[in-house]
């Protein structure tokens, strides 16, 4: 446990002081940001709104969503928003795959 804390602290110090973070230097394109904001709103609406979402997490290729009521999810609308695929590992859980590596 101590090793994990030490590694995290070292990484934080290295990146916060270097001033050479290329990702931070890249300017966000407002049109691109607007496209992703609209995509997120469409997905959230299709999932039954934020009050229906219990939890959400993500990784490089997918969103993992747990919902309160699976009947409120409009899978056709989720698919229409443009993900590559949707997986349902459980009654109230969805994985929305948005890219393939």
C-alpha positions in Angstrom: 0.0 0.0 0.0 2.8 2.4 0.9 4.5 1.6 -2.5 1.3 2.6 -4.4 1.1 5.9 -2.5 4.8 6.6 -3.2 4.5 5.9 -6.9 1.4 8.1 -7.2 3.2 10.9 -5.4 6.3 10.7 -7.6 4.2 10.7 -10.8 2.3 13.7 -9.6 5.4 15.6 -8.7 7.1 14.8 -12.0 4.1 15.8 -14.2 3.0 18.8 -12.2 6.4 20.5 -12.2 7.7 19.6 -15.6 5.6 22.1 -17.5 6.0 19.9 -20.6 2.7 18.1 -20.6 1.9 17.9 -24.4 -1.7 16.9 -23.8 -2.3 20.1 -21.7 -0.6 22.3 -24.4 -3.0 21.0 -27.1 -5.9 23.4 -27.5 -9.4 21.9 -27.6 -11.4 22.5 -30.7 -14.7 24.1 -29.7 -16.6 22.3 -32.5 -15.1 19.0 -31.5 -16.0 19.6 -27.8 -19.6 20.5 -28.8 -19.9 17.3 -30.8 -18.9 15.2 -27.8 -21.1 17.2 -25.5 -24.1 16.5 -27.7 -23.2 12.8 -28.0 -23.1 12.6 -24.2 -26.5 14.3 -23.8 -28.0 12.0 -26.4 -26.6 8.9 -24.6 -27.8 10.2 -21.2 -31.3 10.9 -22.5 -31.5 7.4 -24.1 -30.4 5.8 -20.7 -33.5 7.3 -19.1 -31.9 10.5 -17.8 -29.4 11.1 -15.1 -31.9 10.1 -12.4 -31.9 6.6 -13.9 -28.1 6.2 -13.9 -26.8 4.5 -10.7 -23.1 4.4 -11.6 -20.9 5.1 -14.6 -17.3 4.3 -15.3 -15.1 4.3 -18.4 -12.0 2.9 -20.0 -10.3 3.5 -23.3 -12.9 1.7 -25.4 -16.2 1.8 -23.4 -18.6 3.3 -20.9 -19.9 1.0 -18.2 -23.3 2.1 -17.0 -25.6 0.7 -14.3 -29.2 1.9 -14.3 -32.1 1.7 -11.8 -34.7 0.7 -14.3 -33.7 -1.1 -17.5 -37.2 -0.5 -18.9 -36.4 3.2 -19.2 -33.4 2.6 -21.5 -34.1 3.2 -25.2 -31.5 0.9 -26.8 -32.4 2.1 -30.3 -31.7 5.7 -29.3 -28.4 4.7 -27.7 -27.4 2.9 -30.9 -28.6 5.9 -33.0 -26.1 8.1 -31.1 -23.3 6.3 -32.8 -21.5 3.8 -30.6 -19.8 0.8 -32.2 -21.8 -1.7 -30.0 -23.8 -2.2 -26.9 -23.3 -5.1 -24.5 -25.7 -6.0 -21.7 -23.7 -8.1 -19.2 -26.6 -7.9 -16.7 -30.3 -6.8 -16.4 -29.4 -3.3 -15.3 -26.0 -2.9 -16.7 -24.8 -1.7 -20.1 -21.4 -1.4 -21.8 -21.4 1.2 -24.6 -18.4 0.5 -26.8 -17.4 3.7 -28.6 -14.1 2.8 -30.1 -12.1 -0.3 -31.1 -8.4 -0.3 -30.6 
